[in-house]
Amino acid sequence: MAANLVPAAVPVADVAQMRGVRECLQWFTREKQWINEIHLEACRIPAPTFLEQQRAEWMAAQFRAFGWKSLIDRAGNVIAFLGEKSRGPYVAVTAHLDTVLAPRAKDDITVSPDGKFHGPGVSDNGSGLAALLALARAIRVSPGMEDLRAEPVLIGNVGEEGEGNLTGMRWLCRSDLAKEIATFLVLDGAATDHITTRGLGSRRFEVTFTGPGGHSWSDYGVGNPVHALSRAVAFFSDVRLNGGPRSSFNVGLIDGGTSINSIPSLARAKVDIRSESNEKMEELVGLLNAAVERAQEQENQRATGGKVAAKIKEIGERPAAELGEQTPVLHYVRAVDAYLGIRSRLDCSSTDANIPLSLGIPAVSIGAGGQGGGAHTLKEWYNPEGRDLGLKRVFLILSLLLRDAQIGPSAA
């Protein structure tokens, strides 16, 4: 498609000096305190994966208060348009609403004397959500931007973390709205040092062994699901990942049984397989199946009573995908980084961008500025120092995309 052609030149300095753009850039520095306050307010609303509704409703209300038309779709995503008459093509700026851990009370989100934020989700993805809100307000309080060929659409999506399996982004990319979206700019976490252009693939499985169960003494000899599961884990963990493409696997959760003196009737584990290659993931899935079958056979050969049965259920799948090096959005990100003096690198990670990339829609994932750490733990932290540089980066990239003649009406 035409939008995959690299622009001959990127006039970042010229765009940055346009009145509407210039005033937005100044707003990000001038309103640091407001951005910090709205960031903390968002993080104090619990939004664990599958339970994002309260935060979604709050985000939608904020967008409306800033003068945007906002709605919540059937998946639970918050979508904000510039106004009632907004029409495509669009450039989507997204940030996921959900967190791995959630604050139990508002006091779980704190600010230390050095200005750092502490608590679940303050970086991943409180920083991304704060960026969406800052963009929404800055665009509305500044003069209208000139020479636009597309419109922005701001999206807070559900189901990015863990077993959410990118539910919100999958829904968006199947919707009618997706037909009007030329590019996705995904904001995930803090920092400005990376440009995620390769989607790290993952497949997740629940492995379950079942058996008759019984008393550890009087029923000794029946097939034991825990023993069988342990063998399966051991067999699979013996797999050697030699050479490329880079891949990994992990058994992250095991449960089953009721007491130390009972033969369990059920045991299960959750397995995470990741790779930069869909083909390599498929190979590892085959090895997992082989390990489970071998473990079942060995346990049943040893059993003198009831046998065990095994089941493997896929509970998550994220396709590996990659952005072409000649795509305009990557050209724009690099040009903006050069203009702002940001040193960034291309990387591979699992983000919402996996889905549009796998469908051939240009997408990158970047940080929203500031610094963060301890993601997915109770000790997560975020330092807003320097956040305005990240916001200026996001806004300049967006400004260039909105003026790209190849995605505007004239491209037809």
C-alpha positions in Angstrom: 0.0 0.0 0.0 1.1 3.6 -0.6 1.6 4.3 3.1 4.6 1.8 3.1 6.7 4.2 1.0 9.3 6.1 3.0 8.9 9.9 2.8 11.7 11.6 0.9 12.3 14.1 3.7 11.0 14.7 7.2 10.6 18.4 8.0 10.5 18.0 11.8 11.8 21.5 12.5 9.3 23.1 10.2 6.4 21.2 11.8 7.6 21.9 15.3 7.5 25.7 14.5 3.8 25.6 13.4 1.8 27.6 15.9 -0.5 24.8 17.0 2.3 22.3 17.4 4.6 24.8 19.1 2.0 25.7 21.7 1.3 22.0 22.5 5.0 21.3 22.9 5.2 24.2 25.4 2.1 23.0 27.2 3.8 19.7 28.1 6.5 21.5 30.0 4.3 24.2 31.5 1.7 21.7 32.8 4.1 19.1 34.5 2.2 19.3 37.8 -1.2 18.7 36.3 0.1 15.7 34.3 1.6 14.3 37.5 -1.7 14.7 39.4 -3.8 13.1 36.6 -1.3 10.3 36.4 -1.7 9.5 40.1 -5.4 9.8 40.0 -5.6 7.2 37.1 -3.3 4.8 39.0 -5.5 4.9 42.1 -8.4 3.4 40.2 -7.9 -0.4 40.2 -7.8 -2.0 36.7 -6.6 -5.6 36.9 -6.9 -7.5 33.6 -10.6 -8.4 32.9 -11.7 -5.8 35.5 -10.9 -2.5 33.8 -14.4 -1.0 33.7 -14.1 1.5 36.5 -10.9 3.0 35.0 -12.4 2.9 31.5 -15.4 4.9 32.7 -13.1 7.4 34.4 -10.9 7.8 31.3 -14.0 8.3 29.1 -15.2 11.0 31.4 -11.9 12.8 31.3 -11.8 12.8 27.5 -15.4 14.2 27.5 -14.4 16.9 29.9 -11.5 18.0 27.6 -14.0 18.3 24.7 -13.5 15.0 22.9 -16.2 12.6 21.9 -15.6 9.4 23.9 -17.3 6.0 24.0 -16.6 2.6 25.4 -16.9 -0.3 22.9 -18.2 -3.8 23.5 -14.8 -5.0 24.4 -14.4 -2.3 27.1 -11.9 -0.1 25.2 -12.2 3.7 25.6 -12.2 5.5 22.2 -11.9 9.3 21.9 -12.4 11.3 18.8 -11.8 15.0 18.3 -15.5 15.7 17.9 -18.9 14.5 16.7 -17.9 15.0 13.1 -14.6 13.2 13.2 -13.9 11.0 10.2 -11.0 8.9 9.0 -8.4 8.3 8.1 -7.1 8.1 11.6 -3.8 7.8 13.4 -4.4 5.8 16.6 -2.5 6.5 19.8 -3.2 3.7 22.3 -2.3 2.8 25.9 -3.5 -0.3 27.7 -5.8 0.2 30.7 -5.0 -2.9 32.7 -2.3 -3.8 35.2 -0.9 -7.1 36.4 -1.4 -6.0 40.1 -3.9 -3.5 41.4 -3.8 -1.2 44.4 -6.1 -2.4 47.2 -6.5 1.1 48.4 -5.7 4.6 47.1 -2.9 4.8 49.7 -1.1 2.1 47.9 -0.1 4.7 45.3 2.4 7.0 46.9 4.9 9.8 46.1 8.3 9.7 47.8 10.2 12.8 48.9 12.4 12.6 45.8 9.3 12.9 43.6 9.0 9.2 42.5 5.7 7.5 42.2 5.4 4.1 43.9 2.8 1.3 43.5 1.2 -1.2 41.2 0.9 0.1 37.6 2.5 3.5 38.1 4.9 2.9 35.1 3.2 0.0 33.3 0.9 1.5 32.2 0.1 4.6 34.2 2.7 6.6 32.2 1.0 5.6 29.0 -2.5 6.6 30.2 -1.2 9.9 31.5 0.3 10.6 28.1 -3.1 9.9 26.4 -4.8 12.4 28.8 -2.0 15.0 28.3 -2.3 14.7 24.5 -6.1 15.1 24.7 -5.9 18.2 26.8 -3.0 19.8 25.1 -4.6 19.4 21.7 -7.8 21.0 22.9 -6.4 24.0 24.8 -3.9 24.9 22.0 -4.8 26.5 18.6 -6.0 24.1 16.0 -3.2 22.2 14.2 -2.7 23.2 10.5 -2.5 21.1 7.3 -3.9 17.8 8.7 -4.6 15.0 6.3 -5.8 12.6 9.1 -7.3 12.9 12.5 -6.1 11.4 15.8 -8.0 8.8 17.7 -7.0 8.2 21.3 -7.6 4.7 22.7 -7.3 3.2 26.2 -7.6 -0.6 25.5 -8.2 -3.6 27.7 -6.6 -6.9 28.1 -3.0 -6.3 27.3 -1.4 -8.0 30.3 -1.0 -11.8 30.9 -4.0 -13.9 30.1 -5.8 -10.8 28.7 -4.2 -12.0 25.5 -4.4 -8.6 23.8 -8.2 -8.9 23.8 -8.9 -5.2 23.4 -6.5 -4.7 20.5 -7.8 -7.8 18.8 -11.3 -6.4 19.0 -10.2 -3.0 17.7 -8.4 -4.6 14.7 -11.5 -6.6 13.8 -13.8 -3.5 14.1 -15.0 -1.2 11.3 -12.8 1.5 12.9 -9.7 -0.4 12.1 -10.4 0.0 8.4 -9.9 3.8 8.9 -6.7 3.5 11.0 -3.6 4.0 9.0 -1.0 3.6 11.8 -0.9 2.6 15.5 1.3 4.4 17.9 1.3 2.3 21.0 2.4 3.9 24.4 3.6 1.2 26.8 5.6 2.1 29.9 8.2 4.8 30.5 11.5 5.9 28.9 12.4 7.2 25.4 15.3 4.8 24.6 13.5 2.2 22.6 11.4 1.7 19.4 9.6 -1.6 19.4 9.3 -2.7 15.8 9.3 -6.4 16.3 6.5 -8.2 18.1 7.7 -11.0 20.3 5.4 -13.9 19.8 4.0 -16.0 22.7 1.8 -19.0 23.1 0.5 -20.1 26.5 -0.9 -23.4 27.6 -2.6 -25.0 30.6 -1.4 -28.6 31.0 -3.7 -30.8 33.1 -3.3 -34.4 34.4 -6.3 -36.1 36.1 -6.6 -39.4 37.8 -8.8 -41.4 40.3 -7.2 -40.0 43.4 -7.3 -41.7 46.7 -5.5 -42.4 50.1 -1.8 -42.2 50.0 -1.5 -45.6 51.8 -4.6 -47.7 51.0 -4.8 -46.6 47.3 -1.0 -46.5 46.7 -0.3 -47.6 43.1 -3.0 -45.6 41.3 -1.7 -43.1 38.7 -0.7 -39.8 40.4 -1.3 -36.6 38.4 1.3 -34.6 40.3 4.0 -37.3 39.6 3.0 -37.3 35.9 3.0 -33.5 35.7 6.4 -33.3 37.4 7.8 -35.7 34.8 6.3 -33.6 32.0 7.8 -30.4 33.3 11.2 -32.1 33.7 11.1 -33.6 30.2 10.1 -30.2 28.6 12.7 -28.3 30.7 15.4 -30.5 29.2 14.8 -28.9 25.8 17.9 -27.0 24.6 17.4 -23.8 22.7 20.5 -23.7 20.5 21.0 -20.9 18.0 18.4 -18.5 16.6 15.8 -17.3 16.4 15.8 -16.2 20.0 13.2 -18.1 22.0 12.3 -19.1 25.6 9.9 -21.1 27.7 8.8 -21.0 31.3 6.6 -23.0 33.6 5.2 -20.3 35.8 2.4 -21.8 37.8 1.7 -25.3 39.2 -1.2 -26.4 41.4 -3.2 -29.5 42.4 -3.9 -31.8 45.3 -5.7 -31.3 48.6 -3.5 -32.8 51.3 -0.1 -34.4 52.0 -1.7 -37.8 52.6 -4.1 -37.8 49.6 -3.2 -38.9 46.1 -4.4 -36.0 44.0 -7.1 -36.3 41.4 -5.8 -33.3 39.4 -2.6 -31.4 38.8 -2.0 -28.6 36.3 0.6 -26.1 35.2 0.7 -23.1 33.0 3.4 -22.8 30.4 4.7 -19.8 28.5 6.5 -20.2 25.2 8.0 -17.2 23.4 10.0 -16.6 20.2 10.8 -14.0 17.6 9.6 -16.7 15.1 6.1 -18.2 14.7 7.7 -21.3 13.2 10.0 -21.8 16.3 7.0 -21.4 18.6 5.2 -24.1 16.7 8.3 -26.4 17.1 8.3 -25.8 20.8 4.6 -26.5 21.1 5.3 -29.9 19.5 8.0 -30.6 22.0 5.6 -29.7 24.9 3.0 -32.1 23.5 5.7 -34.8 23.2 6.8 -34.2 26.8 3.2 -34.5 28.1 2.6 -37.7 26.2 5.8 -39.3 27.4 5.0 -38.4 31.0 1.5 -39.8 30.7 2.9 -43.1 29.3 5.5 -43.5 32.0 3.1 -42.8 34.9 0.6 -45.3 33.5 3.2 -47.9 33.0 4.2 -47.6 36.7 0.6 -47.5 37.9 -1.0 -50.7 39.3 -4.4 -49.2 39.6 -6.3 -46.4 37.9 -4.6 -44.5 35.1 -3.9 -40.7 34.5 -5.2 -38.7 31.6 -3.6 -35.6 30.1 -5.0 -32.5 28.4 -3.3 -29.5 26.9 -5.4 -26.3 26.5 -4.1 -23.2 24.7 -5.0 -20.2 26.8 -3.1 -17.4 25.0 -1.5 -16.6 21.7 0.3 -13.5 20.5 1.7 -13.7 16.9 5.3 -12.7 16.2 5.5 -9.9 13.6 7.8 -7.2 12.3 7.5 -3.7 11.0 9.2 -3.1 7.6 12.3 -0.9 7.9 11.0 1.4 5.1 7.7 2.2 6.8 7.0 5.9 7.3 6.2 5.7 11.0 9.7 4.3 11.7 11.2 7.0 9.5 9.3 9.6 11.5 10.3 8.2 14.9 13.9 8.3 14.0 13.7 11.8 12.6 12.0 13.1 15.7 14.6 11.4 17.9 17.4 13.0 15.9 15.6 16.4 16.3 15.2 16.0 20.0 18.6 14.5 20.6 17.2 11.2 21.8 19.4 8.1 21.4 17.1 5.1 20.8 17.4 1.6 19.6 15.1 -0.9 17.8 13.9 -3.7 20.0 11.6 -6.8 20.2 8.9 -7.0 22.8 5.4 -8.3 23.4 3.0 -5.4 23.2 -0.4 -4.4 21.8 1.5 -3.6 18.5 1.8 -7.4 17.8 -1.8 -7.5 16.6 -1.8 -4.7 14.0 1.7 -5.7 12.8 0.5 -9.3 12.3 -2.3 -7.9 10.1 0.0 -5.7 8.0 -1.0 -2.4 9.7 2.0 -0.2 10.5 2.6 0.0 14.3 5.3 0.8 16.7 5.4 0.8 20.5 7.4 3.4 22.5 7.6 4.6 26.0 5.8 7.7 27.2 8.8 9.4 28.9 10.2 9.6 32.4 11.8 6.5 33.9 10.3 3.4 35.5 11.1 0.0 37.0 9.8 -2.9 39.0 7.0 -3.6 36.5 4.5 -6.3 37.5 5.6 -6.1 41.2 4.4 -4.3 44.3 7.6 -2.3 44.2 6.9 -0.7 40.8 8.1 2.9 40.5 8.0 5.8 38.1 10.1 9.0 38.0 8.4 11.8 36.1 11.6 13.8 35.7 12.1 14.4 32.0 8.6 13.2 31.1 8.0 16.3 29.0 10.7 15.1 26.5 8.8 11.8 26.0 5.5 13.7 25.5 7.1 16.0 23.0 8.5 13.0 21.2 5.0 11.3 21.0 3.3 14.5 19.9 5.8 15.3 17.1 5.6 11.8 15.8 1.8 12.1 15.8 2.0 15.5 14.1 4.1 14.1 11.3 1.8 11.1 10.8 -1.3 13.4 10.7 0.3 15.4 7.9 1.5 12.4 5.9 0.0 12.9 2.4 0.2 9.1 1.8 -2.4 8.4 4.4 -4.6 11.4 3.8 -7.6 11.8 1.4 -5.3 12.6 -1.5 -3.6 9.2 -1.2 -6.7 7.6 -2.7 
